């Protein structure tokens, strides 16, 4: 339940001279109880009015006792005024001007104004022919205050309270040197306080509250030495509070609340020996509360709430033995509640809410037997509620909400016979809601929301009860079924409640039976179980049961419980995680692999997991990324295990001596599963039971810019090709049981989720012409990334290979997809331990091509785009075949039956193309630009006899236009061969 703080601050913001109350209210009357209200807001509103009324009575009583002449508003009956026979003409003209300028014709009461003798005019008091009092409070005065009022030099009392006056305060009012009481509060006045007002040295009371005045307080206020009442509240004053205010020796009442004052409370306030009311609430004051305030022995009201005060609550405030009202709420106070506050035996209101106070509630508060309003909410108070609190028999309101209180709510609560509002919400209270609340005949609101209460007895609601909140606890349907009738009688809030049961994890084997009973009270319960958020139509009892467990039964289960008698509450059980053992087969060929465990095995010791391979002598070694090893020791019967347990999320290098399989059994992990990665190379596992599109898995690293490269065990890579196509993925899916090498620029974390889409896997054929010299997957691969493949020449089934001298260290069969993408990556394997063949770091990369159609092989000379043309483990080289693919042809194959030459080359006007044929053949001769676009056809499948044939190209296109200077390609295709020559057309 969220309280409206504007209603419950209980600050004395009404004005002192509410004289009408004196005629209607017995000053000794007791406040009426807030009964018969139907909503929380109505209760709050009435409570606020009651408290402000109490405060106002105190202020009126204080005001009367301090003035020799009772300040009672004069009746509108004219005969009640002494009859005057004359008045100063100048004063009468001022009054006429005042009447006209303030809309006198529309005043609420303008009896006899401008009609009868001046002494009969409503609100005017005359002595010795001069106006001495103007009392026109709440009389619908409008417009501005006439400066001519400054001419009423005998004026002692000016009350324009609660009207509609606007504009500035006339500086001419500073001429009213006889003025004792000035009420301008409750209007719409603007501007600053005129310095001229400080000339009113006889002033005893100055009320400027509830206007729109602004600026700093003018210097020299201390000149009004006899000031006893000063109210500047509810304006927009700013700056510091003048230190000189501490010189008001006669001051009884000071209200500067609801402004924008900054800085600290002047220590000089400790000199205000007669001060009985001090209100500085809702400003921007900071610093610590000065201990000098403890010297204000007459103080009855201290309101400092709604500022930025820090430090602790001064223990010295316990010396203010006359204090009735103490409000330090909504600040930044720290520390504990001083036990010395227990010395304030007359205290009625104690507000310390909205701070950062900690520790326990002092038992010494039991001495404050007159306390009616206690607000300690929104702090960090801890411990239990002291039993002594329940002895405060006069309590009307007790706010302890939004703390860290623990323990039970005592049954002694029933002793608070007159209490109207109890708020213990948002704590950590446990146990039962006391049935004794049924004894609280005046109780209006009871709030225990957001605790850990687990029992609610049958409540007989007092007739006065309007609001009852037990939501967000640990109550069950059995607590609410016998109280549901409260819902029709009052605002009864019981939903939501905490989740029921405890979090459980079960590890089970496939084929076994399983049952779990959810214990929850209630006679009319309805149950529905869910798995991973999906409703299970067959599971509709309090028991979750399976006869024959399968891996598909693994998941997170919860039950939703409803009740036909308690319709507005849904209880949800805590998660019941069911893990069914699953097995994954890892398949090994001879050579190196990168592996991981896709599930969490019950026994994760590396030697234990691979014991079957050890027994068959097919396991040679296992290494982790830190170099720890599982391998045969000095004795073949003893294996050295530096790895220890195999960890999900980590990848391991495994070298097999022959083909074999290992079955890993365990339970599925909880997702998302995090894998922390360091900068540089990591070996990660893929702890999952289904293949997943590797792009999805690594996308977060790509988005953050931390990923540099991924490689699988065969050297296939995911990396950024830059301008040649951005990120390219030659890995495809991440596969359960496999591991992957991941290189990062900075440390990061990858998260494995529960559900992924699998990617379409391109079928990969093994090379038939180029045979890699290494066995198995290879190790420490370098990625040779090739761009600008052209379908004009390359065909599916052709092969590209990487050589280190005579050793083929990597090869691929070109696919239709790769040719369409004009990109392929070849993983070249490094030479490894145990005599494994591969490239040697630092040697030169050689690229070879084999045409499947012609069964011919040749060496290519690619252009290096990025990286290096020498071998480096785990690195990349980016090569372009633009020279070969621009016209879709290659240089001569060895043993060709035709040759082609071009001269002069470079040329400026024309070039001769000479073809030598050993036999007759059909010849297609064309010119292409560097983009692979046909420029001109010189021979279109013309059959030429054996011999020498010459063609001349004049540098013009098929349309007869001169082409631009640059590189061009002569493409010759016969029935047996395809050849190309690069020519250069220079500038004309």
N, C-alpha and C positions, 0 to 999 in steps of 0.2 A: 504494500500500500504506500503510495507516494503522497506525502502531505504537501499541501500548499503552504509554503513557508510564509507567504505574505499574510496569511490569516492567523498564524500562531506565534508571531514574534512577541506580541503583547507589549509593544512599546508605547509609552504615553505620548501619542502624537496629537491628541486633541488639545484644545487650547485651555488655558487656565480659567479664563473668565466666561465659562458657560453658565451664566447667571440663572438661566431659566431652570437649571437643574435644582437650584436651591428651593424653588417654590414647589417642586414636584417630588423631590427625593429626600427621604429621611437620611441624614448623614450616618446614622447608626444601623441602617437597614442591611440585611444579609443578601448576598447575590442569590438570585433564583437559580434552581437547578436546570440543566439543559435536558429537559425531558420531552418526550413526545415528538422527537425529530425523526425524519424519515430517510435522511441521507447523510453521508459523511460530511459533505460540504456544509450542510445546514448546521451540523454539530460544531464544526470548526468555526463557522461564522459567529455562532452564538457564544462560543467560548471566548473568541477574540473580543467580542463586545463586552462580555462580562468582565474580563480582565481590564480592558481600557476604562470601563466604568469604575471599577475599583480604584484604579490609579487616579482617575479624574476626581473622585471623591477626596482622595488624599491631597491632591493639589488644591482643591477648593478650600478644604479645611485649613491647609497651611496658609493659603493666601489670606483668608479671613483673619486668622490669628495674628498675622504679621502686619495688618493694616489697622490703623486707629478708626477708620470709617469703613463700615461694611460695604463691599462693592456689590450692591444689588441693583439689578437693572430697574430703572424707573418705569412705573406703569404707564400705559398709554392714556389712562384717565387723567384728564387735564387738571381736575381739581386737586390731584395729589401734589401738584407743584405749588410752591409759594407764589403768590401773585405779585408780579413786579409792575411797577407803574412807568418805568422809563428804561431806556437802554441807549448806549452810545450809538449815535448815528452811523459812525464808521463801522462799528461791529455789525449793525443791522444790514448795511450795504454789503459787507463781506458775506453774510449769511445768504442774502439774496443771490449774489454771484455764485455761491456754493451750490444753492438749490438748482439754479438754471444749468450750471455746467455739469452736474452729476445726474441729470434727468429726473429732477424732483417730481415732475408730474407723474412719473411711473414708479415712484417709490412704493414699497409695500405699505408704509405708514407715513403720510405727509400731513397729518392732522394739524390744522390751523396755520400751516406754512403759507406765508404771503397773504393771509386772511385776517387772523386775529393779532393781538399783541405778541411781540416776540417771545415774551416769557411763557406764552401758551403753546409755542411751536413744539411739536413732538421731538424729544431728544435733546432739547436745549436747556441748560441750567445757567442762570444769571445771578451774579452777585455784584452789588454796588454798581449797577448799570453796565456791567461788562459781562461778556460771555465767558464762563469758566469751564463749562462742560459741553461736549458734543458727543452724544451716545446714539449712534445710528447703525449699530451692529445688525447684519443680516437683513438689510432694508432695501436691497436691489438698487444700490447706487451704481451708476455707470459713468464712463468717461474718465477724465483725469482729475487728479486732486488740484483744485485751484491754488496757485501760489499765494493768492490773497489771504489764505488762512493764516499766513505768517503775520498778518496785521492784528490778529486776536491776541494781543500781548498778555491778557489776563487768563488765557486758557490753561487749565490745569489737567484736563482729562479729554483726550481725543480718541474716540473709539469708532473706527470705520471697518471693523472686523467683518469678514465673510460677506463681501460685496463683489462687484464686478469692475472695480477700478483698475485702470491700466496706466501705462506710461511710467515716467520716473517719479521718484519721491521729490517733491519741490525742495530746493535748497532753502527756500524762505521759511520752512518749518523750523529752521535753526534759530529763528527770531523769537520763538515761543519760550522764552527763558523761564517762565513760571510752570511750564508743563511738567507734570509728574507721571502721567500714564499715557502711553502712546500705543494704540492698537491699529496696525495696518495689515495684520495677518489675514490670510484667506482671500487674497485678491489676485490680480494678474500684473502686478507691478514689475517693472524691468529696470535694468541699469544697475548702478552701484549704490552703496550707502553714501549719501552726501556727507562729506566731512563736516558740514555745517551742523549736522545733528549732534555732533560732539560738544556743541556749545550749550546743550540742554543740561546744565549742571544739576538741576533739581530733579532730573528724571529718575524715577524709581522702577519703572516697568517699561520695557521696550519689546514689543511683539511684532516681528516682521516675517513670521513664518508663512509657509504655503504661498509663496509668490514665485517669481521668476528672476529674482535678483541674482547678480553675479559679481565676479571680481573678488579682489582681496578685501579683507576687513581693514578699514582705514586706521591709520595710526592715531593714537590719542584717546582711545576709548576710556583709558583710565581716568580721564578728566571727569567722567560722570561717576564720581566717587560714591554716591549714594545708591547706585543701581542695585536692585535686589532681584529683579526678574528680567532675564534676557533670553529671548527665543528667536533664533535665526534659522530654525530648522526648515526642511523642505524647500530649499532654494538651490542655487547653482554656485554658491560661494566656493572659492578655491584658495590656494596658497596655504601658508602655515597658520595655525591658531596663534594669535598674538600672545607672547609671553606676558604682556601687561595685564591680561585677563586675571592673572594671579593676584592683582592688587585690589580687586573688588572685595573689600573687607566685609561689606554688608550683603554680598550676593547670596541669595537663597536658592535660586533656580537658574540653571544654565542648560539650554538645549541648542546644540549645533548639529543635530542629526540630519541625515539625508541631504548632504552637500557633497562637495568634492575636495574637502580639506585634505592636505597631505602632510607629510613629516610626522613628528612624534607629538605626544601629549606633553605640553610644557611642564617641567617639574615644579614650576611656580604654582601650579594648581593646588599643591599641597598646603598653600597658605590660605586657602579659602575656608577659614575655620567655621563659618556659619552655613556653608553650602549644604543643602539637603537633597538637591536633585542635580545629577550630572548626566547629560545625555549627549553622547558623541557618536551615535550609531550610524552605520551606512555611509561612511566616508572612505577615504583612501589612506587613513592613518596607518603608520607602521611602527617598527621598533618594539621595544618591550613596554609593558604596562608599568608606569613608574611606581615604585614602592612608596613615593611621597604621598600618593593618594590615601595611604593608610592613616595619614594625619587628619583626614576629614572626619572628625569624630561625630559630627552632626549628620553625616550623609545617610540618606534613607533609600535613594534610588541611584543605581550606577548601571548605565546602559552603554556598552562599548561594542556591541555586536556589529557584524557586517563590515569589518575593517581588515587590515592585514597585519595585525599585531602578532608578534612572534615571541619566542621565549616561553617561560612557564607562567602559570597562574601564580601571582605573588602570594606567598603564604601570609604576608603582612595584611592582606585584605581581611583576614580573620579578626583584626583589631577594630573593624567597623561595626561595633556592637549594636548600632541603631539601624543597620541596613535592613531594608524590607525587600528590595528588589535588586537582584544581581544578574545581569545578562552580559556574558562575554562570548556569546555564540558567534559562529561563522567567521572565525579568524584562523590563524595558523599557529595556535598555541600548542606547545608540546609538554612532555613531562606528565606527572601524575596529578590527580586532583588533590590539592593540599588538605591534609586532615584538619588544618586550622579553620577551614570553613565551618567546621562543626561548632565553632564558638559563636556563630551568628544566630543566636537563639531566637531572634524575632523575624528571621528570614521567611518570606512567603513564596518568593519566586527565585529559582536557581536555574539559569540557562547557561550551559557550557557546550552546547551542541556545535557540530560542524567544525571541530578542531582536529588536532592529532594527538589528543591526550591518550596516555596508555596507563597500564597498571590496573589495579582493582578499584572498585567503588568503595570509598572510605566508610567504615562502620560508624565513624564519628557523626555521620549525617543523622544518626538516630536522635541527636540532641535538638535537631531543628523541628521541633514538634508543631510549629505553625506552618510548615511548608505545605503549599497547595499545588504548586506547579514545579515540576522537576523535569528538565530536559537535558539529558547527557548523550543524546543520539549522535550518530555520525562521527564517532571517534574510533579509537583502537583499544578501548577498555577491554580487559580480559578478566578471567576468574569467574567465580559464581556471583549471583546477586545476593548480597548480604541479607541475612534474616532480619537485621535491624531495619532495613528499608520497610518491611511489612508492619513495623510499629508506628509508622507515620500516619496516624489515624485521620489527619485532616487533608490528606492528598486528594486532589481532584484529577490531576493528570500526572502520569509517569511515563516519560519517553526514554527508553533505553535501547532503541533500535539502532541498527547499522553499527554494531560493535563486534567484538570477538568474545562475547560472554559465553560461558560454558555452564554445565551443570543443569539441575532441574529448576523448574518454576515451583517455588514452595507452595504447599497447601495453605501457608499462612497468608497468602494473598487474600483470602476471604476476610481478613481483618480490616481491609481498606474499605470500610462500609460506605463512604461517600464518594469513592473514586468514580470518575466518568470516562476516562480514557486511559487505557493501558496499551502501550506499544512496545513489544519485545522483538519485533521483526528483524530479520537479517542478522542473526547471531548464530551461535553454534550450540544452542540449548538442546538438551536431550530429555528423554523420559516422556511423561504424560502431560497433557493439558489438565490443570487442576480442575476437578469437578466443582471446587469451591467458588468458581466464578458465578455459579448459579445464585450465590448468596449476595452478590453485589447489586443491590436494588437500583442504584443510580447509573450503572454502567451503560455507556453509550457506544463505545468503540473498543473492541478487543482485537489486537493484531499480533499474531505470532508467526507471520509469514516468513518463509525462508530460514528455517531452523532444521533441527534433526529430531523433532518430536515424533514419536512412534506410537502414541496411544491417545485416543480421544474418547473419554467416557461419555455417557449419555448426558447431554446438557439440557437443563431446564432454563431456558433463556429468560432473564429479567425482562419485564415489559418495556423497560427503557432501551434495551439493546437494539441498536440500529445497524451495526456493522460488525461482522465476525469473520476474520480471515485466518484460516489455518492452512493456506495453500503452500506449496513448495516445501513440504516436510516429508516424513516417511510414513504417512498414514495409509492404511489399507481400506478396502471396501467394508471390512468388519467394523472399522471405526466410524464409518460414515452412514452405513445402512440405518442405524438407530438414531441418527441425527439429521436425516435428510429432511425432516419436517421443518427444520429451521429455514430452509430455502424459501418457503412460502411466507415466512413471518418477518424476515429481515434480509439485509444484504449479506448472504452467506457465501464465502469464497473458499473453495476446497480444491480447486484444480489450478495448476498441475500438482502432482506429487512426485517424489523421487522415484527413480527406477527401482524395481523390486528384485530381490534375490541378490546373489553375488556373481561376479564374473568367474566363469569356470572354463577350463581347457581340458579336453579329453583326448587322449591318444589311443586310437583303437586300430584293430587289424581288420582287413577286408574279410567278409564272411561271418564275422561275429555279430551278435545282437547287441543292442544298445537301448537304454532308457534313462531318462532324467526327469525327476519330478520337480515342478516349480511350486513352491509352497507360498500361497497367498490366501489371506482370509477373505471371507465373504460367502454368503449363501446363494447369491444369484449371479455368479460370475460366468462370463462367456470368454472362451480362449481361442486365440488364433496364432499359430506359429509361422515365422518367416525364416527363409534362408537367404542370406546375402540380399535382403530387401525384397525377395520375391515370395508371395503368399504360397503356403503349402496347404492345398485343399484338404489333404487327408489328416493333417495334424491340428485337431480342434479340441484337445483336452489339456489338462494341466500337466500331462506327461508327454514328453517328446520321445518317440520310440521308433526303432528300426529293427527288423528281424534279420536282415542279411546285408551288412554294410558293404558298400562299394565306394571306390574313390570319388564318385560323383556326390556322395553324401558329405564330403568334406565341406566345411564352410562355417560361417558365423550365423548363429541362430538367435532369435529373440522371439518373445511371446508378447502379444498385445492382449490385455485383459480388459474387458468392459463389464458393466454390471447393470442389470435392468432396473434396479432400484436407485442407482446413482448415475443418472444419464450423462452428466457433464464431466465425467472423469474417465480418462484412459490411462491405465497403468501399463508400462512397458518394462519387460524384464531386462536385466543386464545381459550382456552377450554370453552365450554358451558356444564356445568354439570347439568344433568337432574336427579332429584331424585323423584322416584315414591313411595308413601307411601306403605309399605308392612306390613302385619300382621303375627304374629307368635303366635301360641297357646301354652301356658305352661300348662302341665298336672301334677296334684298333687294327690298323694295318702296320706293317713293319715301318719303322721310322718315328719321327717326332710328331707329337700331337699337343694341342693346348686343350686342357680338359677342366671341368668343374663339376661340382655336385649339384644337381638340379633340385634336390630335396634336402631336408635336414635329417641325416641318419642318426639313429639312436647311438651307434658307436661310430665315431668319426675319425678314429685313429687311422692315419694314412696306411700303415702297414696292414692293419686289419682289413681295410677296404680293398686292398689290392693283393690280398693273400693268395687268391686263386691264381693270379698271374705269377706270383712268386713261386708257387708250387710247381707251375708248368714251365718255369724259366723263360717266360715270354716278357717279363718286365725287366728292363735294364736300369731305369732310373726315373725318379720324379723330382722336379725342382720347382720351388716357388720363386716369386719375383725378387726375393731378397737373397737368393742363392742357397737357401737351405735345401737339403737333399734327402731323399729316401733312396738308398742304393745298397747293393750287397757289400757287406763288410769284408774283413780279411778272411773270415770263414764263410763259406757259402751257406752255412746254416744260420748265420746271424746277419740280420739286415740293420743298417744304420738309419735311424729315423730322426733327422734333425727338424723335420717339418712339424711333427706332432699331429694335431688334428687337422683334417681338411675342413676349411671354413667356407660356407656358402658365401658367394659374392667375390671370392678370390679365384683366380685362374692359376693353373699349374701346367708346366711343361712335362710331358710324359713321353719317354722313348721306349717303344716296343721292339722286341727282337723278332717278333713274328705276329701273325694275325691272332687276335684273341678278343674276348668280350668280358666285361665286368658288369654285374648288376648292382646298382646302388638303390637301396630301399630306405625310405624315411617319410617324413611328413612334409607337406607343403608349408612354405614359410608364410609369415604374415606380411601382407603388402599394404602400403608401399614399403619396399625393402631398400634401405640406403646403402650405397657403397661409396665410402670416402676415397678420393683419388688425390694423389700428390702431383706436383708439377713434374713434367717429364713422362717417362714411360711407366705404365701400370699393366698388370695382367689381371683382368677381371673375369669372374664367372658369370654365367647367366642362370641364376637360381629360379627356374621356371619349369613348368611341365609341358608347355606348348611353344612352338616356334613363334617368333615375333618379328615384325618388320623392324630391322635395325635402325631405320631412320626415326621411327617413333621413339625408340629407347634412348637415342642420343640427342634428340632434338633440343632438349633444354640446354645441353652443353654448346650446341651450335648457336642457339639464340643468345647465349651469354658471351660468346666469342672465346670460350676457353678451350674448345676442342681443336686439336691440330690434325690428328690422324687416328684411324682405327684399322687394325689388321686382324684377319682370322688366321687359323693355323696354316692355311695354304698360301698366305701372303696377300690374298685379296684385300683391297683397302677401301676405306671411305675417307675422302679428303677433298679439300677445296682446290679445284682446278683453275680458279681465278677467272680470267677473261675467256678461258677455253671452255667454260660451261658451269662454273660455280661448283657446288658440292656434288660429287658423283659417288654413287654407291655400287661397288662391285662385290660387296659381301652378301647382300640380300637379307636373309633372315638371321637373327640370332637363334641358335639352336640349343635346346636343353642338353646339358652335358658337355657342351663345348665352352672353351674360354677364348678371350679376345684381348689383344694388346691395344691399349688406349694411351695416346700421348696428349697431354694437356699443356697449355702455356702457363697456367697457374693452378693451384690446388682448387678442387671443386668436389661436388658430390653428385653422383648419378642415382636416380631413384627407379627401381624396378616396380612396375605396377602390376596389378592382378590381371588386367585384361588388355590385350593388344590385338591388332589386326596382323595377319601374316601377309607378307608380300608375295607377288608372283615370282617364282624362282625360274630364271632362265636355264634351260638345259645346256649343259656344258659338255662338249665332246673332247675326248683325249686326242692330242696330236698323233698323227700317223706318220708324218715325215720327220719332224724334229722330235727327238727323244731326249728329255732332260737327263743329265748325268747323275742326278741324286735320286735317292730312294724315298718314297713316301711323300710327305708334305713339304719337306725342306725346312730350313731354319733361317732366322734373321733376314727375312726377305727385304729386297729393295724393289720398289715399285717403279717400273718403266712405263710411264703414262704417255700414250701416243695420240695425237690429234690429227685432224685433216685427212682422214681416210675418205676415199671417194669411191662411190659405186661405179664410176666410169671405168675403174680398173679392178678394184678389190671385189671379190665375190665370196659368198658364204662357202666355207670349206677351205679357203686359203689359210695359210698359217704364217704367223710372225713369231720369231724366236729371238732371245737374247743370248749372246755368246760371250764367254770370257776365253779368248783364244779359241781352242778347239772344243771347249766344253760348253754344251748347251745347258744353261742354268735357269731357263724358263721359257715356256712356249704357250701359245694359245691358238685355238682354231677360231677363225673369224666367223661371227654369226651375222645374220641379216640385221638384227637389232643394233649390233655394234657398228656396222657399216652405215646404217641409217643415222646413228648418232655421231658418226665420224670420230669415234673415240674408242680406245681399248686400253686396258692396263695389263701389263705382264708382270707377274711376281717372279723375281729372280732370287734363287736361293743361294745363301752363302755357304762356303765350305764349313763343315762342322767338325765336332770332335768325333773320335772313333773312325777317322778316315773318310767321312762323308764328303763327297765331291760337291763343288759349288764354286761361286766366284770368290776371288781373293780381293779384299779391299785395296783400292788404289789402282787396280787394273782398268783398262779401257773397255767401255761398253761397245759391243758390236751388235747391230741389228740386221737380221736376215729375213728374207721373204721367200715363201714357196707358193707357186701357183698350182692349185689342184688341177686346173684344166689342162695346163701345158706340162705339168710335172717337171717344172723348172725352178731352180733356186738361184737367188742373187743376194748380194750384200747391198743394203740401203744406207744412204748417207743422210740422216735426218738433221733438221735444224734444232739446236738446243734452245728451248724457250725459258726454262728455269731449272735450277738444280745443277747437276754436274754430269759429265759423260764418263766419270770414273765410278767404280763400284763403291758404295758405302752401305753398311748394314742398316736396315730399318728406315732408310731415307727414300727420297723420291727424285726422279728426273722427269721433266716434261719435254717431250720431243714433238716436233711437227714434221709431217710428211707432205707439206704443201708443194714442195718441188716436184713430187711424184704424183700428187693427186690433183693438181690444178688442171691438167689436161687429161687426167685419168689414164696415164701410161707410165711405163718404166723404161729404163735403159735396156740396151740389147741383152738378151739372154746369151750365154755362151753357146756356141754351136748353131747360131741362127743361120738360115739359108738366105737372108737378106740383110743389107746394111743401109744406113742413112747418114748423110753428112750435109752440113749447111755452110755456105761461104758467100760473101764475107760475113763474119760474125764477131763483133756487132756489125750492123749495117745501118745505112742512113736513108737509102732510096729503094733498093731492092736486094733480095737475097735469093741465091740459087740453092735449091734443095736437090741433092743427088741421091738417087736410089740405085743400088746394085743388087740384082737378083740372080741367084744361081739357077732358077727355074721359073717358068711362067707361073703367074699367080694373079688373083684379083686384088687390086690395090685401092684402099680408101686413104686419101691423104687430106688432112685438115689442119687448120691453124686455130689454136685456142688461146685465150688470154689467161692471166694468172687466176681468174675466178672460175676457170673451167668452162667459160662460155665460148661457143664456136664463133669464130670471126669470119672464116672463109673456107670453102671446100675447093681444093685444087684437083682432086681426082675422086670420083664417086664410084667405087667398086669397078674400076676399069681394069680389064684383064691385060696385063703387060707381059711381053715375052721376057725370057732370060736376057740379062744384059744390063747396061747402064741407062738410066732414065733421069732427065733433069726437068725440074719445075721451077718457075720463077714467081716469087711473091713480091708485089710492089708496095706492100704496106697498106693496102686498101681493104676495106671490108667487102662483104658480098654486095652491099648497096653502093659501092664505089666511093665511100668516104674514107679519107685518110685517118688511120687509127692513131691513137696517142702513143708517144714514145714509151717504152717499157719492156718488160719481159713477156715473151710469147713462147708457145710450145707448138712444135710440129709433131703431129700425131699420125703415125702410119699403122694401118691395120691390114693384114693379109689373111689368107685362110689359115696360115700356119703360125704367124707371129704378130706381135703388137709392139711397136717401138715408139720412142719419143726423143726429141732433141729440144734443148732450150736455146732460144735465139733472143738477141737483144736489139731492139730498134732504138737507135740513138736519135737525138733531136735533129731537126732539119736546119 
